[in-house]
């Protein structure tokens, strides 16, 4: 299945809009579409932030297939950090 994800980001006062087409698993999509697409959109926004050189970036809006708003789901996702076994 193919979905179109659109992101609006504010990078230090400069607004940016991007659209991308992504192939996704039908099985995962049927289980929980908003969450699964939210993860794809989160990964994509992280790539965009890296392209901006890590400057302060705010997620304004994330939609998929131009009608489903997924902004709050993407904002709620954060990376899970594993506990290190460092001696200090």
PyMOL Python script that loads the backbone (N, CA, C, O; Angstrom):
from pymol import cmd

cmd.read_pdbstr("""\
ATOM      1  N   UNK A   1       0.845  -1.173   0.000  1.00  0.00           N
ATOM      2  CA  UNK A   1       0.000   0.000   0.000  1.00  0.00           C
ATOM      3  C   UNK A   1       0.893   1.240   0.000  1.00  0.00           C
ATOM      4  O   UNK A   1       1.961   1.245   0.613  1.00  0.00           O
ATOM      5  N   UNK A   2       0.457   2.267  -0.677  1.00  0.00           N
ATOM      6  CA  UNK A   2       1.228   3.499  -0.762  1.00  0.00           C
ATOM      7  C   UNK A   2       0.442   4.622  -0.091  1.00  0.00           C
ATOM      8  O   UNK A   2      -0.756   4.774  -0.330  1.00  0.00           O
ATOM      9  N   UNK A   3       1.121   5.411   0.753  1.00  0.00           N
ATOM     10  CA  UNK A   3       0.503   6.582   1.374  1.00  0.00           C
ATOM     11  C   UNK A   3       1.372   7.801   1.096  1.00  0.00           C
ATOM     12  O   UNK A   3       2.584   7.687   0.914  1.00  0.00           O
ATOM     13  N   UNK A   4       0.739   8.961   1.066  1.00  0.00           N
ATOM     14  CA  UNK A   4       1.441  10.224   0.881  1.00  0.00           C
ATOM     15  C   UNK A   4       1.438  10.944   2.222  1.00  0.00           C
ATOM     16  O   UNK A   4       0.381  11.241   2.778  1.00  0.00           O
ATOM     17  N   UNK A   5       2.634  11.222   2.736  1.00  0.00           N
ATOM     18  CA  UNK A   5       2.775  11.928   4.007  1.00  0.00           C
ATOM     19  C   UNK A   5       3.239  13.345   3.710  1.00  0.00           C
ATOM     20  O   UNK A   5       4.172  13.557   2.935  1.00  0.00           O
ATOM     21  N   UNK A   6       2.574  14.315   4.339  1.00  0.00           N
ATOM     22  CA  UNK A   6       2.941  15.718   4.180  1.00  0.00           C
ATOM     23  C   UNK A   6       3.346  16.265   5.545  1.00  0.00           C
ATOM     24  O   UNK A   6       2.638  16.069   6.532  1.00  0.00           O
ATOM     25  N   UNK A   7       4.485  16.949   5.598  1.00  0.00           N
ATOM     26  CA  UNK A   7       4.940  17.557   6.849  1.00  0.00           C
ATOM     27  C   UNK A   7       5.103  19.056   6.671  1.00  0.00           C
ATOM     28  O   UNK A   7       5.560  19.529   5.630  1.00  0.00           O
ATOM     29  N   UNK A   8       4.720  19.800   7.712  1.00  0.00           N
ATOM     30  CA  UNK A   8       4.985  21.238   7.789  1.00  0.00           C
ATOM     31  C   UNK A   8       5.859  21.437   9.014  1.00  0.00           C
ATOM     32  O   UNK A   8       5.457  21.116  10.133  1.00  0.00           O
ATOM     33  N   UNK A   9       7.057  21.968   8.798  1.00  0.00           N
ATOM     34  CA  UNK A   9       8.006  22.186   9.880  1.00  0.00           C
ATOM     35  C   UNK A   9       8.392  23.653   9.950  1.00  0.00           C
ATOM     36  O   UNK A   9       8.470  24.333   8.927  1.00  0.00           O
ATOM     37  N   UNK A  10       8.633  24.134  11.159  1.00  0.00           N
ATOM     38  CA  UNK A  10       9.117  25.493  11.382  1.00  0.00           C
ATOM     39  C   UNK A  10      10.541  25.375  11.899  1.00  0.00           C
ATOM     40  O   UNK A  10      10.765  24.909  13.016  1.00  0.00           O
ATOM     41  N   UNK A  11      11.496  25.794  11.092  1.00  0.00           N
ATOM     42  CA  UNK A  11      12.901  25.743  11.472  1.00  0.00           C
ATOM     43  C   UNK A  11      13.397  27.163  11.677  1.00  0.00           C
ATOM     44  O   UNK A  11      13.687  27.884  10.722  1.00  0.00           O
ATOM     45  N   UNK A  12      13.487  27.545  12.937  1.00  0.00           N
ATOM     46  CA  UNK A  12      13.957  28.881  13.322  1.00  0.00           C
ATOM     47  C   UNK A  12      13.267  29.976  12.516  1.00  0.00           C
ATOM     48  O   UNK A  12      13.929  30.867  11.983  1.00  0.00           O
ATOM     49  N   UNK A  13      11.937  29.914  12.423  1.00  0.00           N
ATOM     50  CA  UNK A  13      11.163  30.942  11.743  1.00  0.00           C
ATOM     51  C   UNK A  13      10.949  30.709  10.261  1.00  0.00           C
ATOM     52  O   UNK A  13      10.201  31.450   9.623  1.00  0.00           O
ATOM     53  N   UNK A  14      11.582  29.707   9.707  1.00  0.00           N
ATOM     54  CA  UNK A  14      11.434  29.395   8.285  1.00  0.00           C
ATOM     55  C   UNK A  14      10.507  28.185   8.142  1.00  0.00           C
ATOM     56  O   UNK A  14      10.811  27.098   8.632  1.00  0.00           O
ATOM     57  N   UNK A  15       9.377  28.388   7.465  1.00  0.00           N
ATOM     58  CA  UNK A  15       8.399  27.315   7.299  1.00  0.00           C
ATOM     59  C   UNK A  15       8.772  26.445   6.103  1.00  0.00           C
ATOM     60  O   UNK A  15       9.189  26.943   5.058  1.00  0.00           O
ATOM     61  N   UNK A  16       8.614  25.145   6.278  1.00  0.00           N
ATOM     62  CA  UNK A  16       8.909  24.214   5.198  1.00  0.00           C
ATOM     63  C   UNK A  16       7.786  23.209   5.033  1.00  0.00           C
ATOM     64  O   UNK A  16       7.192  22.776   6.020  1.00  0.00           O
ATOM     65  N   UNK A  17       7.492  22.838   3.813  1.00  0.00           N
ATOM     66  CA  UNK A  17       6.454  21.865   3.493  1.00  0.00           C
ATOM     67  C   UNK A  17       7.067  20.805   2.590  1.00  0.00           C
ATOM     68  O   UNK A  17       7.691  21.120   1.577  1.00  0.00           O
ATOM     69  N   UNK A  18       6.881  19.549   2.970  1.00  0.00           N
ATOM     70  CA  UNK A  18       7.380  18.449   2.137  1.00  0.00           C
ATOM     71  C   UNK A  18       6.321  17.371   2.032  1.00  0.00           C
ATOM     72  O   UNK A  18       5.537  17.142   2.953  1.00  0.00           O
ATOM     73  N   UNK A  19       6.320  16.717   0.885  1.00  0.00           N
ATOM     74  CA  UNK A  19       5.446  15.571   0.657  1.00  0.00           C
ATOM     75  C   UNK A  19       6.305  14.409   0.200  1.00  0.00           C
ATOM     76  O   UNK A  19       7.249  14.567  -0.575  1.00  0.00           O
ATOM     77  N   UNK A  20       5.953  13.248   0.697  1.00  0.00           N
ATOM     78  CA  UNK A  20       6.678  12.054   0.298  1.00  0.00           C
ATOM     79  C   UNK A  20       5.730  10.881   0.171  1.00  0.00           C
ATOM     80  O   UNK A  20       4.717  10.815   0.868  1.00  0.00           O
ATOM     81  N   UNK A  21       6.050   9.971  -0.703  1.00  0.00           N
ATOM     82  CA  UNK A  21       5.245   8.787  -0.940  1.00  0.00           C
ATOM     83  C   UNK A  21       5.970   7.591  -0.331  1.00  0.00           C
ATOM     84  O   UNK A  21       7.157   7.386  -0.583  1.00  0.00           O
ATOM     85  N   UNK A  22       5.254   6.802   0.472  1.00  0.00           N
ATOM     86  CA  UNK A  22       5.870   5.698   1.198  1.00  0.00           C
ATOM     87  C   UNK A  22       5.078   4.416   0.979  1.00  0.00           C
ATOM     88  O   UNK A  22       3.847   4.424   0.996  1.00  0.00           O
ATOM     89  N   UNK A  23       5.792   3.320   0.774  1.00  0.00           N
ATOM     90  CA  UNK A  23       5.171   2.000   0.720  1.00  0.00           C
ATOM     91  C   UNK A  23       5.105   1.457   2.137  1.00  0.00           C
ATOM     92  O   UNK A  23       6.101   1.468   2.861  1.00  0.00           O
ATOM     93  N   UNK A  24       3.935   0.983   2.529  1.00  0.00           N
ATOM     94  CA  UNK A  24       3.786   0.451   3.877  1.00  0.00           C
ATOM     95  C   UNK A  24       3.127  -0.923   3.825  1.00  0.00           C
ATOM     96  O   UNK A  24       2.477  -1.285   2.844  1.00  0.00           O
ATOM     97  N   UNK A  25       3.309  -1.670   4.893  1.00  0.00           N
ATOM     98  CA  UNK A  25       2.756  -3.011   5.005  1.00  0.00           C
ATOM     99  C   UNK A  25       1.246  -2.947   5.258  1.00  0.00           C
ATOM    100  O   UNK A  25       0.793  -2.242   6.160  1.00  0.00           O
ATOM    101  N   UNK A  26       0.478  -3.679   4.463  1.00  0.00           N
ATOM    102  CA  UNK A  26      -0.971  -3.729   4.677  1.00  0.00           C
ATOM    103  C   UNK A  26      -1.304  -4.317   6.041  1.00  0.00           C
ATOM    104  O   UNK A  26      -2.236  -3.861   6.705  1.00  0.00           O
ATOM    105  N   UNK A  27      -0.551  -5.321   6.458  1.00  0.00           N
ATOM    106  CA  UNK A  27      -0.799  -5.977   7.741  1.00  0.00           C
ATOM    107  C   UNK A  27      -0.658  -4.988   8.896  1.00  0.00           C
ATOM    108  O   UNK A  27      -1.545  -4.894   9.744  1.00  0.00           O
ATOM    109  N   UNK A  28       0.447  -4.254   8.932  1.00  0.00           N
ATOM    110  CA  UNK A  28       0.664  -3.278  10.003  1.00  0.00           C
ATOM    111  C   UNK A  28      -0.347  -2.143   9.927  1.00  0.00           C
ATOM    112  O   UNK A  28      -0.812  -1.650  10.955  1.00  0.00           O
ATOM    113  N   UNK A  29      -0.684  -1.731   8.718  1.00  0.00           N
ATOM    114  CA  UNK A  29      -1.636  -0.642   8.531  1.00  0.00           C
ATOM    115  C   UNK A  29      -3.007  -1.015   9.092  1.00  0.00           C
ATOM    116  O   UNK A  29      -3.662  -0.192   9.732  1.00  0.00           O
ATOM    117  N   UNK A  30      -3.435  -2.232   8.857  1.00  0.00           N
ATOM    118  CA  UNK A  30      -4.754  -2.665   9.330  1.00  0.00           C
ATOM    119  C   UNK A  30      -4.816  -2.758  10.848  1.00  0.00           C
ATOM    120  O   UNK A  30      -5.879  -2.544  11.431  1.00  0.00           O
ATOM    121  N   UNK A  31      -3.695  -3.073  11.504  1.00  0.00           N
ATOM    122  CA  UNK A  31      -3.694  -3.177  12.970  1.00  0.00           C
ATOM    123  C   UNK A  31      -3.928  -1.829  13.624  1.00  0.00           C
ATOM    124  O   UNK A  31      -4.782  -1.711  14.503  1.00  0.00           O
ATOM    125  N   UNK A  32      -3.186  -0.809  13.211  1.00  0.00           N
ATOM    126  CA  UNK A  32      -3.319   0.531  13.793  1.00  0.00           C
ATOM    127  C   UNK A  32      -2.745   1.545  12.804  1.00  0.00           C
ATOM    128  O   UNK A  32      -1.559   1.868  12.882  1.00  0.00           O
ATOM    129  N   UNK A  33      -3.552   2.049  11.884  1.00  0.00           N
ATOM    130  CA  UNK A  33      -3.024   2.899  10.811  1.00  0.00           C
ATOM    131  C   UNK A  33      -2.379   4.190  11.303  1.00  0.00           C
ATOM    132  O   UNK A  33      -1.305   4.554  10.823  1.00  0.00           O
ATOM    133  N   UNK A  34      -3.004   4.889  12.246  1.00  0.00           N
ATOM    134  CA  UNK A  34      -2.436   6.164  12.699  1.00  0.00           C
ATOM    135  C   UNK A  34      -1.075   5.971  13.357  1.00  0.00           C
ATOM    136  O   UNK A  34      -0.157   6.756  13.121  1.00  0.00           O
ATOM    137  N   UNK A  35      -0.938   4.942  14.172  1.00  0.00           N
ATOM    138  CA  UNK A  35       0.331   4.712  14.865  1.00  0.00           C
ATOM    139  C   UNK A  35       1.418   4.304  13.878  1.00  0.00           C
ATOM    140  O   UNK A  35       2.533   4.822  13.933  1.00  0.00           O
ATOM    141  N   UNK A  36       1.099   3.380  12.975  1.00  0.00           N
ATOM    142  CA  UNK A  36       2.096   2.891  12.024  1.00  0.00           C
ATOM    143  C   UNK A  36       2.570   4.010  11.097  1.00  0.00           C
ATOM    144  O   UNK A  36       3.769   4.153  10.857  1.00  0.00           O
ATOM    145  N   UNK A  37       1.643   4.791  10.584  1.00  0.00           N
ATOM    146  CA  UNK A  37       2.026   5.915   9.723  1.00  0.00           C
ATOM    147  C   UNK A  37       2.724   6.989  10.547  1.00  0.00           C
ATOM    148  O   UNK A  37       3.616   7.671  10.043  1.00  0.00           O
ATOM    149  N   UNK A  38       2.326   7.148  11.811  1.00  0.00           N
ATOM    150  CA  UNK A  38       2.999   8.099  12.696  1.00  0.00           C
ATOM    151  C   UNK A  38       4.473   7.772  12.865  1.00  0.00           C
ATOM    152  O   UNK A  38       5.312   8.673  12.885  1.00  0.00           O
ATOM    153  N   UNK A  39       4.792   6.495  12.987  1.00  0.00           N
ATOM    154  CA  UNK A  39       6.193   6.081  13.119  1.00  0.00           C
ATOM    155  C   UNK A  39       6.963   6.405  11.838  1.00  0.00           C
ATOM    156  O   UNK A  39       8.080   6.919  11.898  1.00  0.00           O
ATOM    157  N   UNK A  40       6.369   6.105  10.681  1.00  0.00           N
ATOM    158  CA  UNK A  40       7.020   6.441   9.402  1.00  0.00           C
ATOM    159  C   UNK A  40       7.236   7.946   9.289  1.00  0.00           C
ATOM    160  O   UNK A  40       8.302   8.392   8.865  1.00  0.00           O
ATOM    161  N   UNK A  41       6.225   8.731   9.668  1.00  0.00           N
ATOM    162  CA  UNK A  41       6.330  10.188   9.588  1.00  0.00           C
ATOM    163  C   UNK A  41       7.370  10.711  10.570  1.00  0.00           C
ATOM    164  O   UNK A  41       8.102  11.648  10.250  1.00  0.00           O
ATOM    165  N   UNK A  42       7.447  10.119  11.765  1.00  0.00           N
ATOM    166  CA  UNK A  42       8.448  10.533  12.751  1.00  0.00           C
ATOM    167  C   UNK A  42       9.856  10.295  12.206  1.00  0.00           C
ATOM    168  O   UNK A  42      10.714  11.173  12.296  1.00  0.00           O
ATOM    169  N   UNK A  43      10.091   9.120  11.646  1.00  0.00           N
ATOM    170  CA  UNK A  43      11.408   8.818  11.078  1.00  0.00           C
ATOM    171  C   UNK A  43      11.758   9.810   9.969  1.00  0.00           C
ATOM    172  O   UNK A  43      12.901  10.256   9.867  1.00  0.00           O
ATOM    173  N   UNK A  44      10.780  10.148   9.150  1.00  0.00           N
ATOM    174  CA  UNK A  44      11.017  11.079   8.051  1.00  0.00           C
ATOM    175  C   UNK A  44      11.290  12.489   8.566  1.00  0.00           C
ATOM    176  O   UNK A  44      12.170  13.174   8.045  1.00  0.00           O
ATOM    177  N   UNK A  45      10.549  12.934   9.582  1.00  0.00           N
ATOM    178  CA  UNK A  45      10.810  14.270  10.138  1.00  0.00           C
ATOM    179  C   UNK A  45      12.187  14.321  10.780  1.00  0.00           C
ATOM    180  O   UNK A  45      12.847  15.359  10.726  1.00  0.00           O
ATOM    181  N   UNK A  46      12.637  13.228  11.386  1.00  0.00           N
ATOM    182  CA  UNK A  46      13.974  13.209  11.976  1.00  0.00           C
ATOM    183  C   UNK A  46      15.042  13.340  10.891  1.00  0.00           C
ATOM    184  O   UNK A  46      16.065  13.987  11.112  1.00  0.00           O
ATOM    185  N   UNK A  47      14.819  12.737   9.729  1.00  0.00           N
ATOM    186  CA  UNK A  47      15.746  12.901   8.603  1.00  0.00           C
ATOM    187  C   UNK A  47      15.772  14.351   8.134  1.00  0.00           C
ATOM    188  O   UNK A  47      16.833  14.893   7.825  1.00  0.00           O
ATOM    189  N   UNK A  48      14.597  14.974   8.081  1.00  0.00           N
ATOM    190  CA  UNK A  48      14.520  16.376   7.666  1.00  0.00           C
ATOM    191  C   UNK A  48      15.249  17.278   8.657  1.00  0.00           C
ATOM    192  O   UNK A  48      15.965  18.193   8.252  1.00  0.00           O
ATOM    193  N   UNK A  49      15.072  17.028   9.946  1.00  0.00           N
ATOM    194  CA  UNK A  49      15.751  17.824  10.975  1.00  0.00           C
ATOM    195  C   UNK A  49      17.260  17.678  10.834  1.00  0.00           C
ATOM    196  O   UNK A  49      17.996  18.653  10.984  1.00  0.00           O
ATOM    197  N   UNK A  50      17.726  16.461  10.545  1.00  0.00           N
ATOM    198  CA  UNK A  50      19.159  16.245  10.348  1.00  0.00           C
ATOM    199  C   UNK A  50      19.663  17.022   9.132  1.00  0.00           C
ATOM    200  O   UNK A  50      20.783  17.535   9.145  1.00  0.00           O
ATOM    201  N   UNK A  51      18.846  17.112   8.085  1.00  0.00           N
ATOM    202  CA  UNK A  51      19.231  17.880   6.897  1.00  0.00           C
ATOM    203  C   UNK A  51      19.351  19.370   7.204  1.00  0.00           C
ATOM    204  O   UNK A  51      20.148  20.073   6.583  1.00  0.00           O
ATOM    205  N   UNK A  52      18.562  19.849   8.160  1.00  0.00           N
ATOM    206  CA  UNK A  52      18.619  21.256   8.556  1.00  0.00           C
ATOM    207  C   UNK A  52      19.776  21.521   9.510  1.00  0.00           C
ATOM    208  O   UNK A  52      19.895  22.625  10.042  1.00  0.00           O
ATOM    209  N   UNK A  53      20.612  20.548   9.729  1.00  0.00           N
ATOM    210  CA  UNK A  53      21.782  20.734  10.578  1.00  0.00           C
ATOM    211  C   UNK A  53      21.464  20.710  12.058  1.00  0.00           C
ATOM    212  O   UNK A  53      22.223  21.248  12.864  1.00  0.00           O
ATOM    213  N   UNK A  54      20.351  20.092  12.429  1.00  0.00           N
ATOM    214  CA  UNK A  54      20.005  19.981  13.837  1.00  0.00           C
ATOM    215  C   UNK A  54      19.505  21.277  14.454  1.00  0.00           C
ATOM    216  O   UNK A  54      19.403  21.377  15.676  1.00  0.00           O
ATOM    217  N   UNK A  55      19.189  22.274  13.627  1.00  0.00           N
ATOM    218  CA  UNK A  55      18.667  23.531  14.164  1.00  0.00           C
ATOM    219  C   UNK A  55      17.315  23.290  14.825  1.00  0.00           C
ATOM    220  O   UNK A  55      16.647  22.295  14.544  1.00  0.00           O
ATOM    221  N   UNK A  56      16.919  24.203  15.699  1.00  0.00           N
ATOM    222  CA  UNK A  56      15.659  24.062  16.422  1.00  0.00           C
ATOM    223  C   UNK A  56      14.508  23.986  15.422  1.00  0.00           C
ATOM    224  O   UNK A  56      14.291  24.909  14.637  1.00  0.00           O
ATOM    225  N   UNK A  57      13.777  22.877  15.462  1.00  0.00           N
ATOM    226  CA  UNK A  57      12.704  22.627  14.509  1.00  0.00           C
ATOM    227  C   UNK A  57      11.452  22.197  15.257  1.00  0.00           C
ATOM    228  O   UNK A  57      11.510  21.358  16.157  1.00  0.00           O
ATOM    229  N   UNK A  58      10.328  22.774  14.879  1.00  0.00           N
ATOM    230  CA  UNK A  58       9.038  22.451  15.487  1.00  0.00           C
ATOM    231  C   UNK A  58       8.141  21.814  14.432  1.00  0.00           C
ATOM    232  O   UNK A  58       8.060  22.291  13.300  1.00  0.00           O
ATOM    233  N   UNK A  59       7.471  20.735  14.816  1.00  0.00           N
ATOM    234  CA  UNK A  59       6.525  20.080  13.918  1.00  0.00           C
ATOM    235  C   UNK A  59       5.209  20.847  13.995  1.00  0.00           C
ATOM    236  O   UNK A  59       4.599  20.928  15.061  1.00  0.00           O
ATOM    237  N   UNK A  60       4.772  21.405  12.877  1.00  0.00           N
ATOM    238  CA  UNK A  60       3.528  22.171  12.822  1.00  0.00           C
ATOM    239  C   UNK A  60       2.355  21.270  12.458  1.00  0.00           C
ATOM    240  O   UNK A  60       1.319  21.298  13.122  1.00  0.00           O
ATOM    241  N   UNK A  61       2.515  20.470  11.404  1.00  0.00           N
ATOM    242  CA  UNK A  61       1.422  19.613  10.961  1.00  0.00           C
ATOM    243  C   UNK A  61       1.969  18.408  10.217  1.00  0.00           C
ATOM    244  O   UNK A  61       2.941  18.508   9.467  1.00  0.00           O
ATOM    245  N   UNK A  62       1.326  17.261  10.438  1.00  0.00           N
ATOM    246  CA  UNK A  62       1.638  16.038   9.698  1.00  0.00           C
ATOM    247  C   UNK A  62       0.306  15.432   9.258  1.00  0.00           C
ATOM    248  O   UNK A  62      -0.571  15.180  10.084  1.00  0.00           O
ATOM    249  N   UNK A  63       0.163  15.201   7.966  1.00  0.00           N
ATOM    250  CA  UNK A  63      -1.044  14.554   7.452  1.00  0.00           C
ATOM    251  C   UNK A  63      -0.644  13.410   6.536  1.00  0.00           C
ATOM    252  O   UNK A  63       0.463  13.377   5.999  1.00  0.00           O
ATOM    253  N   UNK A  64      -1.569  12.473   6.371  1.00  0.00           N
ATOM    254  CA  UNK A  64      -1.336  11.414   5.397  1.00  0.00           C
ATOM    255  C   UNK A  64      -2.555  11.308   4.487  1.00  0.00           C
ATOM    256  O   UNK A  64      -3.701  11.415   4.923  1.00  0.00           O
ATOM    257  N   UNK A  65      -2.267  11.096   3.219  1.00  0.00           N
ATOM    258  CA  UNK A  65      -3.273  11.079   2.147  1.00  0.00           C
ATOM    259  C   UNK A  65      -4.130  12.342   2.149  1.00  0.00           C
ATOM    260  O   UNK A  65      -5.308  12.299   1.794  1.00  0.00           O
ATOM    261  N   UNK A  66      -3.544  13.449   2.543  1.00  0.00           N
ATOM    262  CA  UNK A  66      -4.106  14.795   2.485  1.00  0.00           C
ATOM    263  C   UNK A  66      -5.382  15.001   3.284  1.00  0.00           C
ATOM    264  O   UNK A  66      -5.974  16.078   3.205  1.00  0.00           O
ATOM    265  N   UNK A  67      -5.830  14.013   4.050  1.00  0.00           N
ATOM    266  CA  UNK A  67      -7.073  14.201   4.785  1.00  0.00           C
ATOM    267  C   UNK A  67      -7.005  13.733   6.231  1.00  0.00           C
ATOM    268  O   UNK A  67      -7.878  14.083   7.025  1.00  0.00           O
ATOM    269  N   UNK A  68      -6.011  12.967   6.588  1.00  0.00           N
ATOM    270  CA  UNK A  68      -5.906  12.416   7.936  1.00  0.00           C
ATOM    271  C   UNK A  68      -4.811  13.140   8.705  1.00  0.00           C
ATOM    272  O   UNK A  68      -3.630  13.001   8.385  1.00  0.00           O
ATOM    273  N   UNK A  69      -5.193  13.908   9.711  1.00  0.00           N
ATOM    274  CA  UNK A  69      -4.222  14.646  10.518  1.00  0.00           C
ATOM    275  C   UNK A  69      -3.598  13.696  11.534  1.00  0.00           C
ATOM    276  O   UNK A  69      -4.307  13.031  12.289  1.00  0.00           O
ATOM    277  N   UNK A  70      -2.282  13.637  11.549  1.00  0.00           N
ATOM    278  CA  UNK A  70      -1.549  12.722  12.422  1.00  0.00           C
ATOM    279  C   UNK A  70      -0.531  13.480  13.270  1.00  0.00           C
ATOM    280  O   UNK A  70       0.416  12.879  13.777  1.00  0.00           O
ATOM    281  N   UNK A  71      -0.711  14.781  13.428  1.00  0.00           N
ATOM    282  CA  UNK A  71       0.268  15.628  14.094  1.00  0.00           C
ATOM    283  C   UNK A  71       0.517  15.211  15.538  1.00  0.00           C
ATOM    284  O   UNK A  71       1.669  15.067  15.947  1.00  0.00           O
ATOM    285  N   UNK A  72      -0.537  15.018  16.308  1.00  0.00           N
ATOM    286  CA  UNK A  72      -0.377  14.706  17.734  1.00  0.00           C
ATOM    287  C   UNK A  72       0.286  13.350  17.946  1.00  0.00           C
ATOM    288  O   UNK A  72       1.054  13.177  18.892  1.00  0.00           O
ATOM    289  N   UNK A  73      -0.005  12.394  17.078  1.00  0.00           N
ATOM    290  CA  UNK A  73       0.632  11.075  17.192  1.00  0.00           C
ATOM    291  C   UNK A  73       2.133  11.202  16.970  1.00  0.00           C
ATOM    292  O   UNK A  73       2.922  10.634  17.725  1.00  0.00           O
ATOM    293  N   UNK A  74       2.533  11.943  15.941  1.00  0.00           N
ATOM    294  CA  UNK A  74       3.958  12.109  15.634  1.00  0.00           C
ATOM    295  C   UNK A  74       4.661  12.855  16.765  1.00  0.00           C
ATOM    296  O   UNK A  74       5.786  12.510  17.124  1.00  0.00           O
ATOM    297  N   UNK A  75       4.015  13.868  17.326  1.00  0.00           N
ATOM    298  CA  UNK A  75       4.626  14.616  18.427  1.00  0.00           C
ATOM    299  C   UNK A  75       4.775  13.764  19.685  1.00  0.00           C
ATOM    300  O   UNK A  75       5.657  14.020  20.505  1.00  0.00           O
ATOM    301  N   UNK A  76       3.919  12.752  19.844  1.00  0.00           N
ATOM    302  CA  UNK A  76       3.981  11.915  21.048  1.00  0.00           C
ATOM    303  C   UNK A  76       5.047  10.822  20.955  1.00  0.00           C
ATOM    304  O   UNK A  76       5.368  10.195  21.965  1.00  0.00           O
ATOM    305  N   UNK A  77       5.597  10.584  19.773  1.00  0.00           N
ATOM    306  CA  UNK A  77       6.609   9.539  19.584  1.00  0.00           C
ATOM    307  C   UNK A  77       7.976  10.090  19.966  1.00  0.00           C
ATOM    308  O   UNK A  77       8.328  11.211  19.601  1.00  0.00           O
ATOM    309  N   UNK A  78       8.726   9.311  20.687  1.00  0.00           N
ATOM    310  CA  UNK A  78      10.093   9.680  21.036  1.00  0.00           C
ATOM    311  C   UNK A  78      10.936   8.414  21.065  1.00  0.00           C
ATOM    312  O   UNK A  78      10.403   7.329  21.297  1.00  0.00           O
ATOM    313  N   UNK A  79      12.240   8.530  20.835  1.00  0.00           N
ATOM    314  CA  UNK A  79      13.090   7.334  20.807  1.00  0.00           C
ATOM    315  C   UNK A  79      13.237   6.728  22.197  1.00  0.00           C
ATOM    316  O   UNK A  79      13.298   7.443  23.197  1.00  0.00           O
ATOM    317  N   UNK A  80      13.291   5.417  22.245  1.00  0.00           N
ATOM    318  CA  UNK A  80      13.508   4.710  23.503  1.00  0.00           C
ATOM    319  C   UNK A  80      15.002   4.491  23.654  1.00  0.00           C
ATOM    320  O   UNK A  80      15.637   3.839  22.825  1.00  0.00           O
ATOM    321  N   UNK A  81      15.546   5.039  24.713  1.00  0.00           N
ATOM    322  CA  UNK A  81      16.976   4.919  24.966  1.00  0.00           C
ATOM    323  C   UNK A  81      17.212   3.713  25.881  1.00  0.00           C
ATOM    324  O   UNK A  81      16.568   3.575  26.921  1.00  0.00           O
ATOM    325  N   UNK A  82      18.129   2.860  25.486  1.00  0.00           N
ATOM    326  CA  UNK A  82      18.448   1.709  26.325  1.00  0.00           C
ATOM    327  C   UNK A  82      19.391   2.141  27.445  1.00  0.00           C
ATOM    328  O   UNK A  82      20.175   3.078  27.299  1.00  0.00           O
ATOM    329  N   UNK A  83      19.291   1.438  28.553  1.00  0.00           N
ATOM    330  CA  UNK A  83      20.179   1.748  29.667  1.00  0.00           C
ATOM    331  C   UNK A  83      21.563   1.190  29.358  1.00  0.00           C
ATOM    332  O   UNK A  83      21.711   0.035  28.958  1.00  0.00           O
ATOM    333  N   UNK A  84      22.554   2.019  29.549  1.00  0.00           N
ATOM    334  CA  UNK A  84      23.924   1.604  29.278  1.00  0.00           C
ATOM    335  C   UNK A  84      24.518   0.914  30.494  1.00  0.00           C
ATOM    336  O   UNK A  84      24.113   1.164  31.630  1.00  0.00           O
ATOM    337  N   UNK A  85      25.467   0.058  30.241  1.00  0.00           N
ATOM    338  CA  UNK A  85      26.191  -0.608  31.312  1.00  0.00           C
ATOM    339  C   UNK A  85      27.534   0.070  31.533  1.00  0.00           C
ATOM    340  O   UNK A  85      28.527  -0.592  31.833  1.00  0.00           O
ATOM    341  N   UNK A  86      27.563   1.372  31.386  1.00  0.00           N
ATOM    342  CA  UNK A  86      28.814   2.094  31.561  1.00  0.00           C
ATOM    343  C   UNK A  86      29.178   2.171  33.042  1.00  0.00           C
ATOM    344  O   UNK A  86      28.294   2.292  33.890  1.00  0.00           O
ATOM    345  N   UNK A  87      30.452   2.103  33.355  1.00  0.00           N
ATOM    346  CA  UNK A  87      30.872   2.093  34.759  1.00  0.00           C
ATOM    347  C   UNK A  87      30.791   3.456  35.436  1.00  0.00           C
ATOM    348  O   UNK A  87      31.056   3.535  36.636  1.00  0.00           O
ATOM    349  N   UNK A  88      30.450   4.507  34.756  1.00  0.00           N
ATOM    350  CA  UNK A  88      30.403   5.815  35.395  1.00  0.00           C
ATOM    351  C   UNK A  88      29.028   6.412  35.318  1.00  0.00           C
ATOM    352  O   UNK A  88      28.807   7.519  35.810  1.00  0.00           O
TER     353      UNK A  88
END
""", "prot")
cmd.dss("prot")
cmd.show_as("cartoon", "prot")
cmd.util.cbc("prot")
cmd.orient("prot")
